[in-house]
Amino acid sequence: MQHYLESELKELQHQLLKMGGIAENMLRDAIQSVLNRNEDLALRVIAIDDTVDKLENEIEARCIQLIARHQPVAFELRYLTMAMKVNRNIERLADKCVSIARRSLELLEFPPMQPFVDLPSITLIIQEMVKDALDALVNRNAELARELRERDGKVNTIYEQMVRELCTLLTDQPQLIQTGISHLLLFRHLERVGDLAANIGEEVYYLVEGEVIRHTNIPR
């Protein structure tokens, strides 16, 4: 029975990583659609969201079935509860990719703004956080998982700075208010992706160390 459960958990992790890989590709395409003003990429991201939603439902149902069938304890129970939370966070991450793609389509309606922040560098930080969150899950790397929370604090600081700079720009150039609102929403979606990557890291840390680090203070 134990061997069967271990096999089921490996298959469950495979499904989680498949879903995570799709979400990671959605993020890449959504960001590129913004940076390159590429409508086709934005539409591709929006279209694939249904696939992630379907996977989320399948993974949640599988977790519930395994808990009901095997009544796991200790590490196995911790893994299944972690899997359900990570599953939800990946689905939310995919939703944010769709939101970024929708902002990309909105921005196509306006002339490009002169760059006032280093958007490519900021988006690279966010993408690396998502990649590392999935790597921490694969390798059960508690240190990498914990470190994501520290990076998220830095992302929040960058986000606040971006908002201040945008508000200053719009004060000087009120004719840019409509495109400015789309940029503001874009920045918020990117910041939220960082939050979700950190959330995944918190769940991986709990799996490995058995310690809840959510809501604890981190360096900013």
C-alpha positions as CSV (number, residue, x, y, z in Angstrom):
1,M,0.0,0.0,0.0
2,Q,2.8,2.4,0.9
3,H,4.6,1.7,-2.4
4,Y,1.4,2.4,-4.3
5,L,1.0,5.7,-2.5
6,E,4.6,6.7,-3.3
7,S,3.9,6.0,-7.0
8,E,0.7,8.1,-6.9
9,L,2.6,11.0,-5.3
10,K,5.2,10.9,-8.0
11,E,2.5,11.0,-10.6
12,L,0.9,13.9,-8.8
13,Q,4.2,15.8,-8.8
14,H,4.5,15.2,-12.5
15,Q,1.1,16.8,-13.0
16,L,2.0,19.7,-10.8
17,L,5.2,20.3,-12.8
18,K,3.4,20.0,-16.1
19,M,1.0,22.7,-15.0
20,G,3.8,24.8,-13.6
21,G,5.7,24.5,-16.9
22,I,2.6,25.7,-18.8
23,A,2.2,28.7,-16.5
24,E,5.9,29.5,-16.8
25,N,5.6,29.5,-20.6
26,M,2.5,31.7,-20.3
27,L,4.4,34.2,-18.3
28,R,7.2,34.3,-20.8
29,D,4.8,34.9,-23.7
30,A,2.8,37.4,-21.8
31,I,5.9,39.4,-21.0
32,Q,7.2,39.2,-24.5
33,S,3.8,40.4,-25.8
34,V,4.2,43.5,-23.8
35,L,7.9,44.2,-24.6
36,N,7.5,43.5,-28.3
37,R,3.9,44.7,-28.7
38,N,3.0,41.3,-30.1
39,E,-0.8,40.7,-30.3
40,D,-0.4,37.0,-31.3
41,L,1.5,36.1,-28.2
42,A,-1.0,37.9,-26.0
43,L,-3.9,36.0,-27.6
44,R,-2.0,32.7,-27.2
45,V,-1.7,33.2,-23.5
46,I,-5.4,34.0,-23.1
47,A,-6.4,30.9,-25.1
48,I,-4.3,28.4,-23.1
49,D,-5.7,29.4,-19.7
50,D,-8.5,26.8,-20.0
51,T,-5.9,24.1,-20.1
52,V,-4.5,25.2,-16.8
53,D,-8.0,25.5,-15.3
54,K,-8.7,21.9,-16.3
55,L,-5.4,20.7,-14.8
56,E,-6.1,22.5,-11.6
57,N,-9.4,20.7,-11.2
58,E,-7.8,17.3,-12.0
59,I,-5.0,17.8,-9.5
60,E,-7.3,18.9,-6.7
61,A,-9.6,15.9,-7.3
62,R,-6.6,13.6,-7.2
63,C,-5.4,15.0,-3.9
64,I,-8.8,14.6,-2.3
65,Q,-9.1,11.0,-3.6
66,L,-5.6,10.1,-2.3
67,I,-6.4,11.5,1.2
68,A,-9.7,9.7,1.3
69,R,-8.3,6.4,0.0
70,H,-5.0,6.2,2.0
71,Q,-5.6,8.4,5.0
72,P,-1.9,9.4,4.9
73,V,0.0,10.8,7.9
74,A,3.2,12.6,8.5
75,F,5.2,13.5,5.3
76,E,2.6,12.1,2.9
77,L,-0.2,14.2,4.4
78,R,2.0,17.2,4.4
79,Y,2.8,16.6,0.7
80,L,-0.8,16.4,-0.3
81,T,-1.8,19.5,1.6
82,M,1.2,21.3,0.0
83,A,0.2,20.1,-3.4
84,M,-3.3,21.5,-3.2
85,K,-2.0,24.9,-2.1
86,V,0.7,24.9,-4.8
87,N,-1.9,23.8,-7.4
88,R,-4.0,26.8,-6.5
89,N,-1.1,29.2,-6.6
90,I,0.0,28.0,-10.0
91,E,-3.6,28.5,-11.3
92,R,-3.6,32.0,-9.9
93,L,-0.3,32.7,-11.5
94,A,-1.7,31.6,-14.9
95,D,-4.6,34.0,-14.3
96,K,-2.2,36.8,-13.8
97,C,-0.4,35.9,-17.1
98,V,-3.8,36.3,-18.8
99,S,-4.2,39.7,-17.1
100,I,-0.8,40.7,-18.3
101,A,-1.7,39.6,-21.8
102,R,-4.9,41.6,-21.6
103,R,-3.0,44.7,-20.6
104,S,-0.7,44.1,-23.5
105,L,-3.6,44.2,-25.9
106,E,-4.8,47.4,-24.3
107,L,-1.4,49.0,-24.7
108,L,-1.5,48.3,-28.4
109,E,-4.3,50.8,-28.7
110,F,-1.9,53.6,-27.7
111,P,1.5,54.8,-29.0
112,P,4.4,53.4,-27.1
113,M,5.4,55.4,-24.1
114,Q,9.0,56.5,-23.6
115,P,10.5,54.0,-21.1
116,F,10.6,55.4,-17.6
117,V,11.6,52.1,-15.9
118,D,13.8,49.2,-17.0
119,L,10.9,46.9,-17.6
120,P,13.0,44.1,-19.2
121,S,15.2,43.8,-16.1
122,I,12.1,43.8,-13.8
123,T,10.3,41.2,-15.7
124,L,13.5,39.0,-15.7
125,I,13.5,39.1,-11.9
126,I,9.9,37.9,-11.9
127,Q,10.5,35.1,-14.4
128,E,13.5,33.9,-12.4
129,M,11.4,33.8,-9.2
130,V,8.8,31.6,-10.9
131,K,11.5,29.3,-12.3
132,D,13.2,29.0,-8.9
133,A,9.9,28.3,-7.2
134,L,9.3,25.3,-9.5
135,D,13.0,24.2,-9.1
136,A,12.6,24.3,-5.3
137,L,9.5,22.1,-5.7
138,V,11.3,19.6,-7.9
139,N,14.4,19.4,-5.7
140,R,12.7,20.0,-2.4
141,N,15.2,22.8,-1.8
142,A,14.1,24.5,1.4
143,E,16.9,27.2,1.2
144,L,15.9,28.2,-2.3
145,A,12.2,28.2,-1.3
146,R,12.9,30.5,1.7
147,E,15.1,32.8,-0.3
148,L,12.2,33.5,-2.6
149,R,10.4,35.4,0.1
150,E,13.4,37.8,0.5
151,R,13.4,38.5,-3.3
152,D,9.6,39.1,-3.1
153,G,10.3,41.9,-0.6
154,K,12.7,43.5,-3.1
155,V,10.1,43.2,-5.9
156,N,7.5,44.9,-3.7
157,T,10.0,47.8,-3.2
158,I,10.6,48.0,-6.9
159,Y,6.9,48.0,-7.5
160,E,6.3,50.9,-5.1
161,Q,9.1,52.9,-6.9
162,M,7.6,52.2,-10.3
163,V,4.2,53.4,-9.2
164,R,5.7,56.6,-7.8
165,E,7.6,57.3,-11.0
166,L,4.5,56.6,-13.1
167,C,2.4,59.0,-11.0
168,T,5.1,61.7,-11.4
169,L,5.1,61.2,-15.2
170,L,1.3,61.4,-15.4
171,T,1.3,64.6,-13.4
172,D,3.6,66.2,-15.9
173,Q,1.9,64.6,-18.9
174,P,-1.8,64.1,-18.2
175,Q,-2.5,63.2,-21.8
176,L,-1.0,59.8,-21.0
177,I,-3.5,59.0,-18.3
178,Q,-5.2,56.2,-20.2
179,T,-2.0,54.3,-21.2
180,G,-0.7,55.1,-17.7
181,I,-3.6,53.2,-16.1
182,S,-2.8,50.2,-18.3
183,H,0.8,50.3,-17.2
184,L,-0.2,50.7,-13.6
185,L,-2.3,47.5,-13.8
186,L,0.5,45.8,-15.6
187,F,2.9,46.5,-12.8
188,R,0.4,45.3,-10.3
189,H,0.0,42.0,-12.1
190,L,3.8,41.5,-12.3
191,E,4.1,42.3,-8.6
192,R,1.4,39.7,-7.8
193,V,3.2,37.0,-9.8
194,G,6.2,37.6,-7.5
195,D,3.9,37.1,-4.5
196,L,2.6,33.8,-5.9
197,A,6.1,32.5,-6.6
198,A,6.9,33.3,-3.0
199,N,3.8,31.6,-1.8
200,I,4.9,28.4,-3.6
201,G,8.2,28.7,-1.9
202,E,6.5,28.9,1.5
203,E,4.6,25.7,0.8
204,V,7.8,23.9,-0.3
205,Y,9.6,25.1,2.8
206,Y,6.7,23.7,4.9
207,L,6.9,20.4,3.1
208,V,10.7,20.0,3.7
209,E,11.1,21.5,7.1
210,G,7.7,21.1,8.6
211,E,7.8,24.8,9.6
212,V,5.3,27.5,8.6
213,I,7.1,30.7,7.5
214,R,4.1,32.5,6.1
215,H,3.4,35.9,7.8
216,T,6.8,36.0,9.4
217,N,9.0,39.1,9.0
218,I,11.5,39.0,6.2
219,P,14.3,41.5,5.2
220,R,13.2,44.3,2.9
